[in-house]
Amino acid sequence: MRFLRTLSTRHLVVVVIAAVAVATGGAALAVAASGGSGPTPAPKPIAQALHDSLAAPDVAGVTARIKFTNNLFPSGSLIGDNLSALVSGATGRLWLTNDGRGRLELQSDAGDAQIVWNHDKLTVYDAASNTVYKVDLPAGKADSSSQDSGAAPSVADITNFLSKLGAHADVSAAKPTDVAGRPAYSVRISPKHDGGLLGYAELAWDAEHSVPLRVAIYAQGGSKPVLELAATEISYGTVSSSDVEATPPAGAKTVDLAAPGKTEAPGGKAKPVTGLAQVQAAVDFPLVAPDTLVGLPRQDVRTLGGAGSKGALVVYGQGLGAIVVVEHKADAAAASKGVLSSLPSVSLDGLTGHELATQLGTAIQWQRGGVSFVLAGSLPPAAAEAAARTLK
């Protein structure tokens, strides 16, 4: 976790947005226009529509011209003022191979960005800061108990999955539409509870190929998407290896980031310590972890970081409505270089914190009693500030 304490706010946000762009763009494209004059598929039940798309022949690759829209940050904020193509929004191109490799190229007046990924590594080049971020991706888990025959799941299997999903989210019927000239189905998914500030997500997929075509994320009460990745043109066909590779400039600064869950302990991975008493014994600062936080029960306490870099993670509540608190020993010399230190200040009962407020959540950083805190959750600023004031 040391890199999070020294990474500037701008650089941190670039990495986070890059991860979101890959998560949406690597698996799906939010499309600029739908419901136009293109062909639409026949109406079908959602399970049948999903099955037929998954059962269609695989495509050799995807090439698209795209538009990325980012309305996550308030207009005029330090984060929202054209700091990077990933933060301000951009246009560009996307290439995907059928073996899991991809490249997302974004251009804007704020500076270009290149995001390249394969099975092992994610690389982000931010031209605005001339910085390359690299992270090793966690290896997938092999399942020896089952064999993947390559066949699409049956309608019954999909129906069963949707039934289980329905316990946590409302899923609409599949709406026939057209996306960038392709026949497609569109659905809306919204959390039933513990959704925080998330309103709903919309997903559209190609009716004739197993390729998602649209993802858009909306905040509660919002009529426009907070995040959207849009393809203005899309085609299917073989994508060469050179299209999913990019070489940053020789003089670019490189920042290596640890993969989620990866530790720095010598001799291999070390499992995190869990449990309130055990974590308190493992860290070198007074842990602050009350039983409840603004009415939410404490669900988890565990250590973060490898040997010599112990921090603690405390989780309150469940689902998207949870509040996460990261704690570590305060470093007075680095107090002005924290994750959110360049953001607007907020008063916390005589202390000064720094706050990042977005349409989907809030994060606050502050120090108290020799401990540095970062609190984050999908909640409005006033609620986040109330929670921060109770952590004493």
N, C-alpha and C positions, 0 to 999 in steps of 0.2 A: 504493500500500500504506500510505500515511500514516494513513488512517482506521482500519486494523486495529490500528495501534499505539496509538491513542488511544481506541478504542471500548471501553467497559467490558465485562467478561465477560458480564454479564447481557444487554446489548444485542447482543453478538456472537452469543450462543447463540440469542436470539430470532430474529435474521435467518437463521441457519443452519436452525433448525427450521422457519421459515416457508418456506424454499426446499424443504425436504423435504416439507412438507405440500402445497405446490403441485405438486411433482413427482409425488406419489402421488395427491393429491386432484384435480388438474387432469386427470389421465388415467385415474384409477381410484379406486374407493371401497372401502375395507376394510369388510366388512359385519359387523355385530355378531353376527348369528346365521345359521347355515347348517345344512343337514341337518335342517330342521324338517319341517313338514307341507305345504309348498308343492309345486308341480309340479316334476318333474325331467325332463330331456330324455332321449332315447334314447341309448344308448351309441354312440360314434363314435370312430374314430381321431383323434388330436389334430389332424392336418393338415386333415381333413375338418371337424371341429368349428370350427376357426379360420376356414376358408374360408366356411362357411355363415353364421357370425356376421358376417364382414366383408362378405359379399354381401347381407346384409339391408338394407332401406331405412334411411337415416340418420334419427336422431331429431331433432326440432326443438330440443330442449334437455333439460336434466336439472335437476330440483329434488329435494333430499333433505334429510332431517334426519339429522345425523351425530353420531358420537362419536369423538373423537380420543384415543387412548391413547398415552402416552409413558412407557415404562419404561427409557429410555436411560440416565438418570443414577441413580447409587446413592441409595437412600433416606437422607435426612439430610445429603446433600452441600449445598454452598452453591448449586449449580445446581438441585438437585431440590426445594428448599423453596418451592414455590408462587411462583416469581418471575414467572410469566406463564402465560396460558392455553396458550401454545404449548409451554411447558416442563413444566407440571404435568399437562397433559391437560385436555380440555374437551368440552362438547357444543355443538351449534350447527346451522347450516344451510349448504347448498352450492347455488349456482346456476351452471350452465354453459350457454352458448349454443353453437350449432353452427358459429359462426365464430371460435371460439378465445378468447372472453372468459369470465371467471369471477369469482366472489366466494365466499370462505370466511369465514363469521362464526362465531367461537368465543366461548363464555361459560363462565366459571368463577369460583370465589371468589377466585382469584388475579388476576382482571382479564380484561377482554374483549380480543379481537384481531380485526382485520379484514384480510383479505388479498385484494387486488384485482389482476387482471392482464388484459392484452390482448396484442396482437402486439408492442407496443413497450415496455411498462413494467410493472414489478411494484411495488406499493405495499403496505407493511405498516404498520398502525397498532396499536401496543401500548399499551393503556389503562393498564397497570400503571405504565409510565414516561411516559405521555402523549407518546410519540415516534412520528413518522412516518418510515419508511425508504423511500426511493425508489431504484430502480435501472433503468436503461435496458437492455432485453433485447437480446442480439445478434441482428442480422438473419439470417434464414434464407438459405441459399445456393441460388441458382437453378441448376437443372440443365437447361442448354439441349440436352443430348444426348438427352434423353428427354421424352416427353410423357405427362402423367398423364391417362389417359382416364377416370378415376373408377371403373374396374372393379376388383373385388376381385382380389387375386392368386390364381392358380390353385392347386389342390391340389399340383401338381408344384412350383410356385415355393415354396410354404410348406414342403413336404417338404425341398427343397434348403436353405432357410434353417435349418430345424431340424437338418439334418445338419451344417451348418457350426457352428451353436451348440453341437452336441454335442461338438465338439472342446474346448470350454472349460467346459461345464456339463452336468450331468445333468438331463434334463427328463423328468418322469414322464408317464404316460399321462393323458389327459383324463378326469377323474372326474365323472360326472353328479351334480349336487347341486341344491339350491335355495338361493337367497340373497335374503333379505328378500322372500320370496314370489315370486321370479322364477326360472324354470328356468335353470340355469347349469352351466358346466363349470369344474373346478378343476384346477390343475396345481401341482407343486412344482418349483422350480429351485434347484439347489445347485452351487456352483463345484467343478470337478474339482481345481483346484490354485490356489495363490496367493490363497486366499480370506480370509486373515487371520482375524479373529474372527467373520466372517459364517458362519452355519450354512446357512441357506437362505431362500428367499422363496416365498410362496404367492400365486398369482394366480387369481382367478375372473372369468369374464366372462359376460354375458348371452347365452344361447343363441339368442335371437331378435333381438338388436340388436347392432351393433358398439360396445358399451359395456362396458368392463371394470367389474367389480363388487367385486373384492376384492384388496387387496394387504396382505400382512403380512410383516414382516422378523424373522427369528429369529437369535439369536446361537448360536454353537457350543454344543451341549449343552443349549440352552434349550428348554423345553416351552411357554413363553408368548411371544407376539411382543414384540419390543423396541419397535417402532413399529407402530401400526395406526390407520387412519382408517375409522370405521365408520358406515354409513348404516342407521338404524333404520327409515326409510321412504324410498321412492324412487318418482318418477313421471316420465314423459316427456311433453313438450309444449313449446310456445313459451315462452321466457323473455324478459321485457321488458328493455330496456336499463337501466331504473332498478334492476333487481334485481342487475345486475353493476356497479353504481357505488356509491361510498361517499365521503362528505366528512368528513375528520377534524375535530375541534374547532379553532376559530380559534387557540387559544393553544398548540397542540401544537408541540413542537420537531420540526424537520425535519432529517433526515440524508440527504444524497445520496451514494449509493455508486456506484462505477464498475462497469460491467458486466464480466463475465469476459473478460479479454483486451483490455479497452479501455485505452488509454494516455492520458496527459495532455500528450503532446508537442505544441507549437504547430505549426500547419500541417498537421494530420492525424495519422494513426496511425503509430507507429514500431514496427517489428518488434523483438522482443527479440533481444538479443545472445546467441548460443549458443556453447558450447565453453568448456572450463576456462580456457585462457589469455586468450581474448577477454573472458570475463566478469570475470576478475580485473583486466584492464586498464580495464574500464568502471566498476567500483565503487570507492568511496573507503574501503575497509576491507579487512583481510587475509581473503581468502576461505578458509574451511575446508571442503575437499571431498576427503577421502581416496578412494583407488581403491575401497575396499570399506568397508562399515559393518555390523558384526556378521555378516559373511559374505555380505552382499548386494552385488553389483557396482554401481558408479555407472553410471546409465543416461542421465542428462541433467543439464546445467547451463545455466541461462539467467537473464537479468536479469528483474527485476520492477519495475513502476512506470514513470512517465514521467520527463521531464526534471526534474532536481533532486530526485528521490525514488527513487534507485537501490537496489534490493535484489537478492538472488539467490535462486534456487530450485534446489535440488539433489535429485535423485530417485535412490533406491537400490532395486533390485529391480523387479518388474513386477506388474501386476495389482493386485488388492485387498490383496495382501500387501506392497506397496511401502511404503517409508518416505520421507516428504517432509520436507526441511529448508529453512526459510526463514531467510535471514540478512540483516541490515542493520547499519549503523553504530549503535553503542549511543549512546543519549541519556541521560546521567546524570540530567538534570533530569526526564525522563519515565519513569525506571526503575520508579516506583511506579504508573504508569498503563498498563502493558502489557496485552496482550490477556488474559493469564491471571493477572495480578498479585494478584487478590483470592482466588485459589484456594489450597488447602492447599499448604504448602511441602514440598519434597523435597530431600534432601542429595545433591549431585553432586560427590563428591571435594573437599569443602571449600567448594563453592559452594552457594548456595541457589537452587533453581528452584521453579516453581509448576506444578502438575500437574492436568489434567482427565482423569479416568478414567471411561470409559463401558463399556457392555457390548459395544460394537462397535469400540472403539479408545481410544487414549490420546494426549494432547497435552501437551508440556512446554515451558515457556519459561524461559530463563536468559540470563545475560550472562557473557562471558569474553573477556578480552584486547581490550576495546573493541568487541566484536561482540555483537549481540543475536541469539539463536537461538530459533526455534520448531520443534520436532520433532513430527511427527504421523504416526500409522500405525495400521492395524487390528491392534494387538498389545497384550498385557497390560502393566500398569504396569511390572513388573520388567524386561521386555524393552525397553521404551521407555527406562527409566532406564539400562540397560546401554548402549544405543546412544548416549544423550546423553553418558555419561561418556567415550566414546571420541573425541568431537569436540573435539579440543584444537588 
